[in-house]
Amino acid sequence: MTDTRWPTTTTAGALLFDMDGTLVDSTPVVERTWRSFASRHGIDVARILAVSHGRRTEETVAEFVPAGVDVKAETRRLIAQEVADTEGVVAVPGAAELLASLPVGSWALVTSAGRALAEARMAAAGLPVPPVVVSADDVTTGKPSPQGYLIAADRLGVVPEQAVVFEDAEAGLLAARASGASTVVVGACDAPVTGGLTRVADLRDVRVEHAAGRLLLSYGASDGVVQATERQPEPGLLVGGSGSWLVRAQQEVRYEVRFRDALFRPDRTDLLEMGSDVSTGERLRRLVVVDSEVDLLHGDTIRAYFDHHDVEYSMVVIQANETDKQFSTAARIVEELDAFGIARRREPLIVIGGGVLLDIVGLAASLYRRGTPFLRVPTTLIGLVDAGVGAKTGVNFKGSKNRLGTYAPAEKIALIKDLALFQMLEEHGALLLDEKFQGLTPIGDEAAVAVLSAAIHGMLEELQPNLWEAELERCVDYGHTFSPTVEMRALPALLHGEAVCVDMALTTMLAYGRGLLSEEQRDRVLAVMSALELPSWDAVLDPEVLAHALEDTVRHRDGSQRLPLPVGIGGVTFVNDVTDTKIRAALALQRELHEQRNRQYAKTRP
């Protein structure tokens, strides 16, 4: 008979355990220690306890200690106090039994405590100390850096992907995920990093068997009740009491993205296939909105295309830059729609231009008659890989970026999602820029197609399961935490994509400060930005502007920062604890590296 208490199983080559909160409950000691520290220095202890768990003592001391106090001396004092104080230290339920079931050499302890403190607490809790212990004394950067877990896996003779980490704190969970190991949440931590991870209430919910050098792990519920995923309600009408009704409905969303060369060549019909049935012989009608710069360069070609296919059309030429991204521009397009007398089910609106125009026209189309179909033809790089493939529309309002907008599907990805794409940009970025992505050489053509296809695919892969942004932790928001405010403050000097890049540079510094990126990875990111002639700094950046930007983003993201940060190159995590102090430190480093690059550039000039 199947034991339904243990429904989830996995295999591993080794187990890596955090100590405090995972194996040992040392809460009374921790609170006593930090209270004494806070009292000595006049600090609100609640601020310290909110961020100290899972971090090395020295890192927390450095963040909060007043100026002039010796950080190392204060750290030694606190550690000595903790080693001597073990009153109230107990094992987490199930820890002793689980560790006793493990073969020698199959598990390690990875802790933010020093070696002496780790041994004292494990002894006080009645738990064994394994041969492999990676403590604060063994690493140069503490959690959320993955260094400790990488060292432990290496010492046990396994690659990180063969290990399972048990952790209870956000900093440790970030470290575990960044290491590449499978990760299990112990306890009630509800930080964004826990999304999609296996969770147990305590170690009574973990059972391990071993055979042929492998560990078989089962996760269940110690009370015999297995939590099930809540089933989503089916669409329908629910009649309640007291004359109330609840309506539930779902709408399928489908739209196609096509990647085409020479779209306006006479034999191409992509723009004519949506709407009226060409085979009926009925004359097609289209309202076409074109960016004024595109009209100067390609207007004759576009008009010749529609004339060739005998389309009745009206061309509306719009100047579209960020200062024109206002509701008045969208209202003008609505007036043109009404004057043209568009049949909304058979005559889709066509918009040809960059991301700004796509957003404006998308908003107008979504408002006219509660939704008019439209086709996007992006003509800029950002328009192609961002606005041209997503579902959002919008205009600026009262100095705020995209404050008015809708979701209306039409017919940065490398750093936080796609290592291969990042490497392509490293290798071919300068060539792509020189050729303006036009494929003027065989190598350039191959690289352009590969980069654009990967960027579009990556964006759609992220958007498709979360098109309406019900889930607010979106990796495509990387570069969009500070940039909306920065862009509006810097207008018209800073373009949208440039503001996003400056934001990416800042959040790269934040990630580096947390140990999520190595110095080498940080410099690779900045080097790619430089090779693509993208800015990593702007004079508008200052702590007050960024604090305001973060406050506005928190309101937009339902009260939490949900700030995406790169983990290495090709990974991402979300954090909610970015403070003014951390922003100032990241900003100072960003400015320093910018000035350093300027000095180096000046030396190379003749």
Stockholm file with secondary structure:
# STOCKHOLM 1.0

chainA/1-606         MTDTRWPTTTTAGALLFDMDGTLVDSTPVVERTWRSFASRHGIDVARILAVSHGRRTEETVAEFVPAGVDVKAETRRLIAQEVADTEGVVAVPGAAELLASLPVGSWALVTSAGRALAEARMAAAGLPVPPVVVSADDVTTGKPSPQGYLIAADRLGVVPEQAVVFEDAEAGLLAARASGASTVVVGACDAPVTGGLTRVADLRDVRVEHAAGRLLLSYGASDGVVQATERQPEPGLLVGGSGSWLVRAQQEVRYEVRFRDALFRPDRTDLLEMGSDVSTGERLRRLVVVDSEVDLLHGDTIRAYFDHHDVEYSMVVIQANETDKQFSTAARIVEELDAFGIARRREPLIVIGGGVLLDIVGLAASLYRRGTPFLRVPTTLIGLVDAGVGAKTGVNFKGSKNRLGTYAPAEKIALIKDLALFQMLEEHGALLLDEKFQGLTPIGDEAAVAVLSAAIHGMLEELQPNLWEAELERCVDYGHTFSPTVEMRALPALLHGEAVCVDMALTTMLAYGRGLLSEEQRDRVLAVMSALELPSWDAVLDPEVLAHALEDTVRHRDGSQRLPLPVGIGGVTFVNDVTDTKIRAALALQRELHEQRNRQYAKTRP
#=GR chainA/1-606 SS CCCTTCCEEEEESEEEECSBTTTEECHHHHHHHHHHHHHHHTCCHHHHHHHHTTSCHHHHHHHHSCTTSCHHHHHHHHHHHHHHCCTTCEECTTHHHHHHTSCTTSEEEECSSCHHHHHHHHHHTTCCCCSCEECGGGCSSCTTSSHHHHHHHHHHTCCGGGEEEEECSHHHHHHHHHHTCEEEEESCCCCGGGTTCEEESSGGGEEEEEETTEEEEEECCTTSCCCCCCCCCCSEEEEETTTEEEEECCCCCCCCCCCCSSTTSTTCCGGGSSSSCGGGCCCCEEEEEEEHHHHHHHHHHHHHHHHHTTCEEEEEEECCSGGGCSHHHHHHHHHHHHHHTCCTTTCCEEEEECHHHHHHHHHHHHHGGGCCCEEEEECSHHIIIIITTSSBCCEEETTEEEEECCBCCCCCHHHHHCHHHHHHHHHHHHHHHHTTTSCCSHHHHHHHHHHHHHHHHHHHHHHGGGTTCCSCCCGGGTTCSSHHHHHHHHTTTSCHHHHHHHHHHHHHHHHHHTTSSCHHHHHHHHHHHHHTTCCSCCTTCCHHHHHHHHHHHHHHTTTSCCEEEEETTTEEEEESCCCHHHHHHHHHHHHHHHHHHHHHHHHHCC
#=GC SS_cons         CCCTTCCEEEEESEEEECSBTTTEECHHHHHHHHHHHHHHHTCCHHHHHHHHTTSCHHHHHHHHSCTTSCHHHHHHHHHHHHHHCCTTCEECTTHHHHHHTSCTTSEEEECSSCHHHHHHHHHHTTCCCCSCEECGGGCSSCTTSSHHHHHHHHHHTCCGGGEEEEECSHHHHHHHHHHTCEEEEESCCCCGGGTTCEEESSGGGEEEEEETTEEEEEECCTTSCCCCCCCCCCSEEEEETTTEEEEECCCCCCCCCCCCSSTTSTTCCGGGSSSSCGGGCCCCEEEEEEEHHHHHHHHHHHHHHHHHTTCEEEEEEECCSGGGCSHHHHHHHHHHHHHHTCCTTTCCEEEEECHHHHHHHHHHHHHGGGCCCEEEEECSHHIIIIITTSSBCCEEETTEEEEECCBCCCCCHHHHHCHHHHHHHHHHHHHHHHTTTSCCSHHHHHHHHHHHHHHHHHHHHHHGGGTTCCSCCCGGGTTCSSHHHHHHHHTTTSCHHHHHHHHHHHHHHHHHHTTSSCHHHHHHHHHHHHHTTCCSCCTTCCHHHHHHHHHHHHHHTTTSCCEEEEETTTEEEEESCCCHHHHHHHHHHHHHHHHHHHHHHHHHCC
//
